[in-house]
Amino acid sequence: MVLPWFGGSAAVWTTCLLFFQSVLLAGYLYAHVAMKRLAPHAQVWLHIALIVASLALLPVIPNPAWKPMGSEDPSWRILGLLAVTLGLPYLLLSATSPMVQAWYARTHEEAAPYRLFALSNAGSMLALLSYPVLVEPRFSTKHQAWVWSAGYATFVVLCSAVAWGARYGRTLGEEAGEEDERPGWKLQLMWLGLAACGSTLLLAVTNHLTQNVASIPFLWILPLALYLLSFILCFEGRGWYQRNTFLKLGVVALGMMAYALSNDHLNLKLIVLIPVFASGLLACCMVCHGELARLKPSHQHLTSFYLMVSIGGALGGVLVGLVAPHYFTGYFELQIALGWCAVMMVIVLRPESSGIERRWLALAVWIGAMVATVGMTGYLGYEIHYFRSGSRLLVRNFYGSLRVDEEGDGVEEAKIRRLTNGTINHGQEFLDDARHMQPTSYYGYKSGIGLTILEAQRRLGLRVGVIGLGAGTIAAYGRPGDVYRFYDINPLVIGIARSQFRFVPESKGKVDVVLGDARLSMERESPQNYDILAVDAFSSDSIPVHLLTREAIALYFRHLQPGGVLAMHVSNKYLDLAPVVDVAARALGKHAMLIDSEDDDDNAVFAASWVVVSGRQSYFQFPLISAAATPITGGARLRMWTDDYSNLFQIWKWK
């Protein structure tokens, strides 16, 4: 629901996860204080009163007043939006797991409450895997919100019934005999450190896979599913965590992932990289969560344990979701997470008092682990230095990490400067003065946008709008009297296009740049009467869906003059986007055709696919367009995308 308001960035997901981890901490704190400080009947009455009061916040539909204006930090706005919309319901949901376990332990003498934690994570994993397959393709977001709200109301009834049944009994910690020793601060720090290590690894591996390895839709589900699986296996209670085995696997996993981070100069394939990081994450999380399960206290101190685990999880979220985007220049949190995990393994391997021979052997292993940890940390530091030294510019913010570098075979005429965000190229230019204003990458003269502009240049004084600035390559087509108006959500991109590339500063046309999400900016503007509007937000394989819907295309045509043309860049390795545009265009009474162009290495041009949309069928009879345009197929099987509905599975390129 909120992705369209914040540009569809993957960082929105990370910030949302930070919110859920932080509110989970608040929920666990509430459960801990209630169980320790209140009598059983007071716990019950308080919890029932709160969950009934939370019904007033339903349905969980965000208020449009939270839409950004374009200049503020999106992180705090997202956190505020989530807090107001579903903060109390989620806090009470998160408190349910420790409270129900505590009630269960209080009312059942031989209870094994920690298995309920595994069951809770199994429910989370089931929801995670079923949502993109069963829920999203069948229901609009508003229907989902109402169904979820109805489910939450059912939960309120069930939870109230369970709480009412546990209103009598001992306060947590009261026993017939002696009370268990309170966990010391060292043990509690160990709980926190292990939980934080697992959380940081989850987010860091997710960022690395989706930004630096491959921007494959749904790829983010894999690390989160493995993270939840490790909790399920470690707390299920049947001995899935074999300590000696997984500590060895963890060491191997750390080494594999550290080595695979050299991918820039090793050129490892996806079929190797994704399994390496996925299996590495699972092995390391099994160690972190297995040690948590091994060190868990008796049920008297159950809520204290969960409180420290939640603090650790929130710390990992703060590091990756808030600290890294604001203080790191690249995606370096994975190197930090691997070093942190190695240190935690050294700590859990510390020698314990036993026989002299076994103690000396354990000490030798521990010293070896320390040496290996120092060596691996040094290697990871070298990798960061190597990456930074090969960059002309390396900056990062909420929207991603941007790198400007240069490459070429030594011949000055062949050298190029390029702008990348992870694995995605956002524009490049020749450094040779004779060719520096030549359109490259996806915008060559034979590309869909190139042909559209060249066809329109039969007349003077063009007004061209462009969603997505990148290096500003399209500005190379500008002529005296033309106006090129770019929209971009990332302020760093604007600065780079003006300072590192020459397309924008040296364009012969007038170039304006609007900061903010393009769609929100255009909704606030009066009609701009563009001759051409180019939508170039899809060169990444993680697409901003809100720029492809029927409502979005209707908005684009509001800003085009009656004979204007919409050109949408739909190049994508994994998703067939052209039919989505075609279906929406037909619903609005427009006509759409596909223009594919080939690679041209000599001119630094990539193969590209553009959908050209016009309100006039006769437009496709113009010479340059008719020679290149082809009909779009596959739309008959699609349900039209709207602001309330999208389905990535139905456009997946399975072949």
Wavefront OBJ file of the C-alpha trace (Angstrom):
o trace
v 0.000 0.000 0.000
v 2.730 2.494 0.856
v 5.332 1.486 -1.742
v 3.784 3.772 -4.409
v 4.135 6.766 -2.102
v 7.880 6.309 -1.627
v 9.102 5.418 -5.095
v 8.919 1.633 -4.868
v 12.424 1.502 -3.377
v 13.703 -1.699 -1.763
v 14.692 0.515 1.175
v 10.972 0.888 1.967
v 10.922 -2.822 2.780
v 13.978 -2.479 5.035
v 12.422 0.489 6.845
v 9.146 -1.404 7.326
v 11.069 -4.339 8.759
v 12.836 -1.932 11.120
v 9.418 -0.718 12.283
v 8.137 -4.236 12.912
v 11.308 -5.200 14.793
v 11.094 -2.054 16.935
v 7.408 -2.501 17.751
v 8.108 -6.182 18.437
v 10.540 -4.925 21.075
v 7.839 -2.673 22.535
v 5.390 -5.581 22.586
v 7.873 -7.863 24.324
v 8.645 -5.116 26.845
v 4.923 -4.724 27.585
v 4.588 -8.500 28.011
v 7.630 -8.636 30.297
v 6.449 -5.807 32.565
v 2.886 -7.139 32.703
v 3.985 -10.668 33.588
v 6.503 -9.576 36.192
v 4.642 -6.702 37.838
v 0.930 -7.476 37.616
v -1.202 -10.121 39.259
v -2.730 -12.658 36.826
v -6.214 -11.152 36.892
v -4.754 -7.641 36.305
v -2.739 -8.913 33.327
v -5.868 -10.365 31.800
v -8.052 -7.290 32.287
v -5.353 -4.960 30.940
v -4.669 -7.067 27.857
v -8.348 -7.559 27.027
v -8.979 -3.818 27.418
v -6.079 -2.952 25.079
v -6.931 -5.425 22.322
v -10.580 -4.353 22.377
v -9.512 -0.690 22.212
v -7.241 -1.457 19.240
v -10.303 -2.401 17.177
v -10.932 1.340 16.827
v -7.914 1.575 14.488
v -9.390 -0.857 11.962
v -9.271 -1.151 9.003
v -5.502 -0.888 8.556
v -5.565 1.464 5.560
v -2.986 4.294 5.515
v -4.182 7.891 5.356
v -3.140 9.675 2.102
v -2.121 12.661 4.237
v 1.115 10.732 4.904
v 2.179 10.972 1.269
v 5.627 12.637 1.055
v 6.119 16.110 -0.347
v 9.459 15.239 -1.945
v 12.187 16.706 0.271
v 11.844 15.114 3.712
v 13.653 11.978 4.881
v 11.351 9.081 3.856
v 12.512 6.839 6.714
v 10.862 8.857 9.485
v 7.683 9.434 7.479
v 7.338 5.688 6.819
v 7.903 4.893 10.491
v 5.348 7.510 11.548
v 2.790 6.292 9.016
v 3.105 2.699 10.203
v 2.966 3.701 13.867
v -0.281 5.619 13.413
v -1.904 3.078 11.080
v -1.159 -0.208 12.802
v 1.170 0.490 15.721
v -1.187 -0.611 18.533
v -2.625 -3.702 16.779
v 0.851 -4.938 15.876
v 2.239 -4.212 19.343
v -0.511 -6.342 20.868
v -0.007 -9.097 18.275
v 3.708 -9.153 19.050
v 3.035 -9.340 22.790
v 0.812 -12.374 22.274
v 3.614 -14.895 21.759
v 5.425 -14.362 25.111
v 2.180 -13.776 27.024
v 0.470 -16.930 25.751
v 3.633 -18.929 26.449
v 3.740 -17.539 29.977
v 0.045 -18.301 30.541
v 0.566 -21.798 29.151
v 3.518 -22.422 31.458
v 1.481 -21.117 34.395
v -1.505 -23.398 33.779
v 0.350 -26.576 32.632
v 2.891 -28.094 34.995
v 4.911 -30.016 32.385
v 4.659 -27.296 29.747
v 7.244 -26.792 26.984
v 6.347 -23.184 26.122
v 9.296 -22.495 23.812
v 7.812 -24.827 21.191
v 5.005 -22.284 20.817
v 7.677 -19.816 19.657
v 8.565 -22.245 16.861
v 4.870 -22.561 16.012
v 4.540 -18.770 15.882
v 7.433 -18.503 13.425
v 5.952 -21.327 11.360
v 2.785 -19.241 11.029
v 4.857 -16.249 9.930
v 6.674 -18.350 7.341
v 3.401 -19.764 6.006
v 2.035 -16.233 5.570
v 5.250 -15.066 3.909
v 5.265 -17.849 1.326
v 1.537 -17.842 0.628
v 1.012 -14.089 0.268
v 2.639 -13.537 -3.170
v 1.213 -16.790 -4.547
v -2.301 -17.015 -3.110
v -3.295 -13.615 -1.709
v -1.794 -10.842 -3.830
v -2.834 -12.325 -7.226
v -6.476 -12.703 -6.135
v -7.303 -9.717 -3.941
v -6.895 -5.967 -4.198
v -5.009 -4.218 -1.408
v -8.212 -2.754 0.026
v -9.836 -6.190 0.113
v -6.712 -7.534 1.798
v -6.904 -4.769 4.420
v -10.537 -5.528 5.214
v -9.961 -9.292 5.364
v -6.928 -8.795 7.603
v -8.951 -6.491 9.827
v -11.700 -9.122 10.100
v -9.051 -11.696 10.973
v -7.670 -9.376 13.629
v -11.148 -8.963 15.130
v -11.380 -12.770 15.308
v -7.985 -12.830 16.992
v -9.244 -10.344 19.598
v -12.106 -12.703 20.490
v -9.856 -15.782 20.683
v -7.096 -14.031 22.620
v -9.625 -12.646 25.095
v -10.986 -16.160 25.644
v -7.500 -17.587 26.217
v -6.603 -14.736 28.570
v -9.826 -15.204 30.539
v -8.952 -18.846 31.076
v -5.562 -17.856 32.537
v -6.833 -15.185 34.922
v -6.084 -17.284 38.002
v -2.730 -18.704 38.987
v 0.737 -17.708 40.042
v 2.533 -14.602 38.872
v 5.388 -15.556 36.532
v 8.365 -16.482 38.672
v 6.429 -17.860 41.639
v 7.106 -21.551 42.216
v 6.184 -24.000 44.920
v 9.829 -24.554 45.656
v 12.937 -22.547 44.961
v 12.991 -19.880 42.307
v 15.512 -20.362 39.500
v 18.573 -18.153 39.566
v 18.068 -14.904 37.684
v 20.091 -14.815 34.407
v 23.249 -12.712 34.778
v 24.082 -9.685 32.654
v 26.714 -11.600 30.669
v 24.157 -14.200 29.613
v 21.647 -11.503 28.736
v 24.263 -9.712 26.597
v 24.908 -13.012 24.845
v 21.191 -13.318 24.028
v 21.201 -9.766 22.682
v 24.391 -10.241 20.633
v 23.245 -13.493 19.023
v 19.834 -12.061 18.117
v 21.371 -8.865 16.721
v 23.855 -10.890 14.680
v 21.087 -12.946 13.058
v 18.951 -9.860 12.349
v 21.861 -7.951 10.806
v 22.799 -10.931 8.648
v 19.222 -11.226 7.384
v 19.000 -7.592 6.291
v 22.573 -7.394 5.000
v 22.257 -10.553 2.893
v 18.886 -9.341 1.572
v 20.411 -6.006 0.535
v 23.381 -7.721 -1.082
v 21.315 -10.252 -3.013
v 18.740 -7.750 -4.281
v 21.096 -4.833 -4.978
v 24.532 -6.271 -5.803
v 23.766 -9.774 -7.101
v 20.440 -9.662 -8.965
v 17.304 -7.519 -8.692
v 15.025 -10.538 -9.117
v 11.389 -10.044 -8.023
v 10.539 -12.057 -4.890
v 14.228 -12.793 -4.207
v 13.877 -10.953 -0.873
v 11.486 -13.696 0.276
v 14.263 -16.322 0.271
v 16.479 -14.878 3.062
v 13.498 -14.009 5.274
v 12.082 -17.520 4.857
v 15.446 -19.057 5.788
v 15.714 -16.742 8.809
v 12.290 -17.878 10.052
v 13.139 -21.512 9.282
v 16.181 -21.324 11.548
v 13.983 -20.120 14.441
v 11.509 -22.939 13.791
v 14.159 -25.657 13.733
v 16.096 -24.370 16.737
v 13.112 -23.851 19.054
v 10.969 -26.766 17.909
v 12.543 -28.934 20.605
v 13.498 -32.064 18.667
v 17.231 -31.494 18.467
v 17.531 -30.114 14.938
v 20.409 -27.925 16.098
v 23.467 -30.147 16.417
v 26.018 -27.777 17.898
v 29.280 -29.293 16.677
v 27.934 -29.807 13.173
v 26.494 -26.328 12.721
v 29.485 -24.542 14.246
v 31.642 -26.206 11.596
v 29.097 -25.363 8.885
v 28.994 -21.792 10.170
v 32.751 -21.423 9.793
v 32.570 -22.774 6.236
v 29.605 -20.490 5.463
v 31.459 -17.398 6.658
v 34.438 -18.271 4.492
v 32.251 -18.907 1.425
v 30.350 -15.653 1.774
v 33.511 -13.634 2.409
v 35.075 -15.146 -0.713
v 31.921 -14.600 -2.789
v 31.972 -10.899 -1.898
v 34.864 -10.735 -4.366
v 32.281 -11.250 -7.114
v 33.240 -7.977 -8.830
v 36.501 -9.458 -10.074
v 35.670 -13.168 -9.898
v 32.494 -12.860 -12.021
v 30.729 -15.714 -10.265
v 27.376 -16.662 -11.811
v 23.964 -16.268 -10.188
v 23.549 -20.030 -10.015
v 26.549 -20.014 -7.646
v 26.080 -16.747 -5.771
v 22.452 -17.125 -4.697
v 22.928 -20.638 -3.198
v 26.171 -19.522 -1.504
v 24.552 -16.603 0.311
v 21.277 -18.436 0.977
v 22.957 -21.511 2.477
v 25.467 -19.287 4.288
v 22.674 -17.250 5.870
v 20.844 -20.405 6.986
v 23.992 -21.927 8.511
v 24.911 -18.742 10.388
v 21.338 -18.174 11.603
v 21.200 -21.786 12.782
v 24.277 -21.072 14.898
v 22.923 -17.772 16.273
v 19.430 -19.086 16.975
v 20.647 -22.537 18.016
v 22.859 -20.947 20.649
v 19.908 -18.811 21.744
v 17.815 -21.960 22.182
v 20.665 -23.679 24.031
v 21.058 -20.734 26.411
v 17.341 -20.071 26.981
v 16.298 -19.852 30.658
v 13.532 -21.640 32.496
v 10.022 -20.406 31.802
v 10.189 -18.224 34.927
v 12.441 -15.854 32.963
v 10.820 -16.436 29.584
v 9.744 -12.818 29.042
v 13.212 -11.499 29.964
v 14.694 -13.782 27.315
v 12.305 -12.621 24.611
v 12.867 -8.999 25.573
v 16.626 -9.290 25.013
v 16.084 -11.183 21.753
v 13.806 -8.422 20.502
v 16.325 -5.720 21.500
v 18.955 -7.562 19.482
v 16.639 -7.828 16.480
v 15.835 -4.116 16.656
v 19.544 -3.211 16.868
v 20.192 -5.135 13.663
v 17.334 -3.287 11.998
v 18.636 0.098 13.158
v 22.132 -0.673 11.830
v 20.985 -1.700 8.359
v 17.803 0.374 8.054
v 18.933 3.706 9.519
v 22.675 3.854 10.215
v 23.966 2.278 6.992
v 21.996 4.447 4.499
v 23.022 7.647 6.298
v 26.662 6.922 7.183
v 27.951 4.277 4.738
v 28.908 5.132 1.160
v 28.147 1.620 -0.119
v 26.523 -1.675 0.838
v 29.165 -2.572 3.436
v 26.881 -3.891 6.168
v 27.335 -7.491 4.995
v 31.078 -7.319 5.637
v 30.325 -5.973 9.113
v 27.711 -8.685 9.725
v 30.113 -11.458 8.695
v 32.822 -10.110 10.989
v 30.282 -9.801 13.806
v 29.112 -13.381 13.276
v 32.706 -14.631 13.361
v 33.282 -12.830 16.665
v 30.102 -14.349 18.134
v 31.257 -17.810 17.081
v 34.587 -17.227 18.807
v 32.738 -16.187 21.968
v 30.445 -19.238 22.015
v 33.489 -21.467 21.412
v 35.331 -20.092 24.453
v 36.872 -22.877 26.551
v 34.832 -24.079 29.516
v 36.276 -25.691 32.628
v 36.627 -29.464 32.224
v 39.478 -31.945 32.070
v 42.960 -30.447 31.573
v 43.585 -32.158 28.204
v 40.190 -31.193 26.830
v 40.626 -27.646 28.125
v 43.968 -27.268 26.318
v 42.426 -28.642 23.132
v 39.474 -26.262 23.425
v 41.879 -23.382 24.053
v 43.852 -24.257 20.917
v 40.675 -24.362 18.846
v 39.572 -21.037 20.317
v 42.895 -19.357 19.535
v 42.716 -20.744 16.000
v 39.202 -19.351 15.644
v 40.382 -15.948 16.852
v 43.231 -15.897 14.336
v 40.837 -16.919 11.543
v 38.393 -14.206 12.607
v 41.095 -11.527 12.532
v 42.228 -12.781 9.118
v 38.735 -12.800 7.668
v 37.945 -9.355 9.091
v 41.117 -8.002 7.502
v 40.178 -9.574 4.174
v 36.700 -8.033 4.312
v 38.255 -4.656 5.090
v 40.495 -5.057 2.043
v 37.431 -5.823 -0.108
v 35.788 -2.574 1.014
v 38.995 -0.668 0.222
v 39.278 -2.358 -3.184
v 35.701 -1.452 -4.094
v 36.064 2.158 -2.979
v 39.425 2.687 -4.678
v 37.954 1.560 -8.017
v 35.198 4.176 -7.823
v 35.306 7.757 -9.022
v 32.392 8.493 -6.700
v 30.577 6.320 -4.174
v 27.567 7.688 -2.272
v 24.516 6.244 -0.572
v 21.185 7.297 0.860
v 17.714 5.835 1.500
v 17.176 5.046 -2.189
v 20.350 3.055 -2.763
v 24.096 3.134 -3.267
v 25.313 4.985 -6.360
v 28.692 4.383 -7.934
v 30.419 6.288 -10.707
v 33.362 4.522 -12.308
v 35.212 4.433 -15.603
v 36.150 1.590 -17.881
v 37.785 1.112 -21.256
v 40.526 -0.754 -23.075
v 43.073 2.060 -22.886
v 41.976 3.783 -26.092
v 40.705 7.242 -25.147
v 37.882 7.122 -27.685
v 36.521 3.913 -26.151
v 36.587 4.950 -22.482
v 33.227 5.435 -20.815
v 31.977 6.733 -17.490
v 28.977 4.943 -16.016
v 26.488 5.307 -13.185
v 25.339 2.147 -11.404
v 23.090 1.298 -8.492
v 24.091 -2.202 -7.438
v 23.998 -4.298 -10.604
v 21.843 -1.836 -12.561
v 23.359 0.557 -15.098
v 21.630 3.957 -14.971
v 23.519 5.591 -17.804
v 26.959 5.998 -19.329
v 28.808 8.418 -21.565
v 31.919 8.447 -23.723
v 34.782 10.469 -22.274
v 35.969 11.392 -25.751
v 34.998 15.013 -26.513
v 33.851 14.051 -29.998
v 31.322 11.492 -28.707
v 30.397 12.614 -25.205
v 26.920 13.850 -26.237
v 26.092 10.676 -28.162
v 23.095 8.833 -26.622
v 24.163 5.487 -25.146
v 22.840 2.558 -23.075
v 19.044 2.166 -23.473
v 18.591 5.470 -25.316
v 20.436 5.022 -28.627
v 19.170 6.486 -31.889
v 17.486 3.176 -32.843
v 15.829 2.637 -29.448
v 12.141 3.258 -28.898
v 12.712 6.603 -27.192
v 15.342 7.577 -29.777
v 12.986 6.944 -32.696
v 10.120 8.698 -30.895
v 12.188 11.845 -30.339
v 13.705 11.806 -33.840
v 10.214 11.482 -35.344
v 8.984 14.423 -33.249
v 11.985 16.580 -34.205
v 10.352 17.295 -37.525
v 8.971 20.307 -35.640
v 10.702 22.817 -33.384
v 10.259 23.630 -29.711
v 9.559 20.179 -28.246
v 8.454 19.746 -24.645
v 9.706 16.410 -23.340
v 9.023 14.997 -19.865
v 11.186 12.180 -18.512
v 10.467 10.103 -15.405
v 13.849 8.899 -14.161
v 17.003 10.990 -14.592
v 19.900 8.559 -14.247
v 22.931 10.058 -15.981
v 20.593 12.347 -17.952
v 21.276 10.657 -21.299
v 17.971 11.654 -22.932
v 18.993 15.311 -22.561
v 21.524 14.657 -25.344
v 18.628 14.909 -27.833
v 17.880 18.484 -26.776
v 17.946 21.268 -29.398
v 17.732 25.047 -29.001
v 14.140 25.872 -28.068
v 13.409 22.396 -26.641
v 12.493 21.855 -22.989
v 13.437 18.603 -21.229
v 11.895 18.192 -17.787
v 13.136 15.299 -15.634
v 11.515 13.843 -12.515
v 13.642 11.932 -10.005
v 13.068 10.902 -6.415
v 16.757 10.638 -5.437
v 18.593 13.931 -4.729
v 21.959 12.186 -5.098
v 21.131 11.228 -8.686
v 20.421 14.862 -9.538
v 23.773 15.985 -8.150
v 25.635 13.220 -9.981
v 23.940 13.949 -13.324
v 24.985 17.584 -13.059
v 28.538 17.091 -11.792
v 29.773 13.751 -13.154
v 28.138 13.603 -16.603
v 27.803 16.178 -19.370
v 24.417 15.282 -20.874
v 22.457 17.656 -18.629
v 24.906 20.596 -18.283
v 25.779 20.654 -22.018
v 22.378 19.891 -23.514
v 21.380 22.410 -26.171
v 17.838 22.435 -24.832
v 16.595 23.817 -21.541
v 16.758 21.184 -18.816
v 14.660 21.284 -15.633
v 14.722 18.701 -12.837
v 11.876 18.088 -10.355
v 12.817 16.385 -7.087
v 10.321 13.886 -5.697
v 8.346 10.835 -6.711
v 7.288 11.477 -10.299
v 3.711 10.401 -9.897
v 3.101 12.423 -6.739
v 4.769 15.450 -8.337
v 2.645 15.158 -11.486
v -0.543 14.794 -9.440
v 0.149 18.199 -7.891
v 1.102 19.926 -11.156
v -1.127 21.585 -13.705
v -1.007 19.935 -17.188
v 2.460 20.338 -18.723
v 1.438 19.798 -22.380
v 4.367 17.533 -23.203
v 4.907 16.389 -26.770
v 6.624 13.279 -25.421
v 6.612 11.741 -21.946
v 9.259 9.050 -21.363
v 8.828 6.756 -18.367
v 12.226 5.270 -17.603
v 11.882 3.812 -14.120
v 12.037 0.146 -15.119
v 15.681 -0.465 -16.061
v 15.989 -2.063 -12.641
v 14.424 -5.507 -12.406
v 12.682 -4.384 -9.195
v 9.982 -2.176 -10.657
v 7.891 0.621 -9.140
v 4.487 -0.921 -9.872
v 2.614 2.322 -9.231
v 4.035 3.790 -12.468
v 2.416 1.029 -14.563
v -1.207 1.151 -13.442
v -4.258 2.400 -15.324
v -4.446 5.446 -13.066
v -0.768 6.242 -13.701
v -1.158 6.072 -17.493
v -4.266 8.257 -17.292
v -2.197 10.783 -15.332
v 0.546 10.700 -17.983
v -1.948 11.548 -20.717
v -3.298 14.430 -18.640
v 0.174 15.953 -19.008
v 0.469 15.219 -22.746
v -0.991 17.489 -25.353
v -3.712 15.908 -27.551
v -1.242 14.572 -30.100
v 1.410 13.664 -27.525
v 3.174 10.307 -27.247
v 3.969 8.202 -24.164
v 7.135 6.060 -24.319
v 7.626 3.502 -21.526
v 10.890 1.659 -21.035
v 10.033 -1.967 -20.238
v 13.394 -3.759 -20.590
v 13.417 -6.449 -17.914
v 15.071 -9.855 -17.606
v 12.367 -11.450 -15.506
v 9.047 -9.671 -16.145
v 7.079 -9.150 -19.369
v 5.859 -5.606 -18.779
v 4.682 -4.714 -22.293
v 1.262 -6.481 -22.000
v 0.612 -4.649 -18.710
v 0.993 -1.289 -20.472
v -1.042 -2.500 -23.471
v -4.022 -3.601 -21.332
v -4.126 -0.296 -19.420
v -3.727 1.716 -22.644
v -6.622 -0.103 -24.332
v -8.819 0.498 -21.275
v -8.179 4.220 -21.759
v -8.875 4.131 -25.486
v -5.210 4.417 -26.487
v -3.041 2.414 -28.880
v 0.266 0.762 -27.944
v 3.090 -0.858 -29.933
v 6.429 -2.391 -28.942
v 9.807 -1.236 -30.269
v 12.771 -3.547 -29.626
v 16.353 -2.559 -30.432
v 19.596 -4.542 -30.457
v 22.961 -4.200 -28.712
v 25.565 -1.976 -30.360
v 28.812 -2.443 -28.434
v 30.765 0.003 -30.595
v 28.403 2.779 -29.541
v 27.873 1.556 -25.927
v 24.192 0.888 -26.644
v 22.229 -1.877 -24.904
v 19.331 -3.906 -26.231
v 16.135 -2.187 -25.114
v 12.366 -2.604 -25.216
v 10.083 0.442 -25.284
v 6.292 0.567 -25.471
v 5.030 3.583 -27.421
v 1.467 4.692 -26.603
v -0.567 7.207 -28.575
v -4.184 8.275 -28.750
v -3.949 8.242 -32.551
v -3.695 4.983 -34.503
v -2.253 7.004 -37.407
v 0.851 7.818 -35.340
v 2.159 4.311 -35.972
v 2.143 5.008 -39.718
v 4.905 7.596 -39.396
v 8.054 6.339 -41.220
v 10.494 5.859 -38.322
v 7.851 4.318 -36.052
v 6.155 2.025 -38.580
v 9.509 0.496 -39.566
v 10.314 -0.558 -35.984
v 7.019 -1.028 -34.096
v 5.428 -4.448 -33.603
v 2.116 -5.481 -31.988
v 2.077 -6.473 -28.313
v 0.870 -9.973 -27.472
v -0.114 -11.621 -24.206
v -2.529 -8.992 -22.910
v -5.652 -11.140 -23.248
v -4.685 -13.290 -20.274
v -3.974 -10.384 -17.918
v -6.120 -8.709 -15.325
v -5.567 -4.965 -15.596
v -3.228 -3.438 -13.045
v -4.664 -0.625 -10.940
v -3.480 1.275 -7.886
v -5.361 -1.353 -5.896
v -4.185 -4.482 -7.722
v -1.054 -5.917 -9.333
v 0.242 -9.434 -9.926
v 3.887 -10.016 -10.778
v 3.460 -13.777 -11.117
v 1.216 -13.466 -14.164
v 3.903 -11.567 -16.121
v 6.912 -13.658 -15.056
v 9.125 -14.751 -17.950
v 9.150 -18.469 -17.205
v 11.223 -19.351 -20.274
l 1 2 3 4 5 6 7 8 9 10 11 12 13 14 15 16 17 18 19 20 21 22 23 24 25 26 27 28 29 30 31 32 33 34 35 36 37 38 39 40 41 42 43 44 45 46 47 48 49 50 51 52 53 54 55 56 57 58 59 60 61 62 63 64 65 66 67 68 69 70 71 72 73 74 75 76 77 78 79 80 81 82 83 84 85 86 87 88 89 90 91 92 93 94 95 96 97 98 99 100 101 102 103 104 105 106 107 108 109 110 111 112 113 114 115 116 117 118 119 120 121 122 123 124 125 126 127 128 129 130 131 132 133 134 135 136 137 138 139 140 141 142 143 144 145 146 147 148 149 150 151 152 153 154 155 156 157 158 159 160 161 162 163 164 165 166 167 168 169 170 171 172 173 174 175 176 177 178 179 180 181 182 183 184 185 186 187 188 189 190 191 192 193 194 195 196 197 198 199 200 201 202 203 204 205 206 207 208 209 210 211 212 213 214 215 216 217 218 219 220 221 222 223 224 225 226 227 228 229 230 231 232 233 234 235 236 237 238 239 240 241 242 243 244 245 246 247 248 249 250 251 252 253 254 255 256 257 258 259 260 261 262 263 264 265 266 267 268 269 270 271 272 273 274 275 276 277 278 279 280 281 282 283 284 285 286 287 288 289 290 291 292 293 294 295 296 297 298 299 300 301 302 303 304 305 306 307 308 309 310 311 312 313 314 315 316 317 318 319 320 321 322 323 324 325 326 327 328 329 330 331 332 333 334 335 336 337 338 339 340 341 342 343 344 345 346 347 348 349 350 351 352 353 354 355 356 357 358 359 360 361 362 363 364 365 366 367 368 369 370 371 372 373 374 375 376 377 378 379 380 381 382 383 384 385 386 387 388 389 390 391 392 393 394 395 396 397 398 399 400 401 402 403 404 405 406 407 408 409 410 411 412 413 414 415 416 417 418 419 420 421 422 423 424 425 426 427 428 429 430 431 432 433 434 435 436 437 438 439 440 441 442 443 444 445 446 447 448 449 450 451 452 453 454 455 456 457 458 459 460 461 462 463 464 465 466 467 468 469 470 471 472 473 474 475 476 477 478 479 480 481 482 483 484 485 486 487 488 489 490 491 492 493 494 495 496 497 498 499 500 501 502 503 504 505 506 507 508 509 510 511 512 513 514 515 516 517 518 519 520 521 522 523 524 525 526 527 528 529 530 531 532 533 534 535 536 537 538 539 540 541 542 543 544 545 546 547 548 549 550 551 552 553 554 555 556 557 558 559 560 561 562 563 564 565 566 567 568 569 570 571 572 573 574 575 576 577 578 579 580 581 582 583 584 585 586 587 588 589 590 591 592 593 594 595 596 597 598 599 600 601 602 603 604 605 606 607 608 609 610 611 612 613 614 615 616 617 618 619 620 621 622 623 624 625 626 627 628 629 630 631 632 633 634 635 636 637 638 639 640 641 642 643 644 645 646 647 648 649 650 651 652 653 654 655
